């Protein structure tokens, strides 16, 4: 019987996180390692990280609940 593969996690350089801001609100982002997303609490959006690259396009972001 095969075991499920562990979820892939992405590490973000903390210096990059200090520089990046939400393109909608220009506010800070937090990193959700489990979901591989950068979260803008002020815009209620989560930006995906694909292949280690943050996709900072509002049309690619996922809306999150308050």
CORPENOR-V426481 format. One record per backbone hydrogen bond with DSSP energy under -1.0 kcal/mol. NH is the residue of the N-H (numbers start at 0). CO is the residue of the C=O. If there is no record, write none. Layout:
# CORPENOR-V426481
nh->NH co->CO
nh->NH co->CO
This chain:
# CORPENOR-V426481
nh->16 co->12
nh->17 co->13
nh->19 co->15
nh->21 co->26
nh->25 co->21
nh->29 co->38
nh->31 co->36
nh->36 co->31
nh->37 co->46
nh->38 co->29
nh->39 co->44
nh->43 co->39
nh->44 co->39
nh->45 co->61
nh->46 co->37
nh->48 co->35
nh->49 co->52
nh->52 co->49
nh->54 co->47
nh->59 co->56
nh->61 co->45
nh->63 co->43
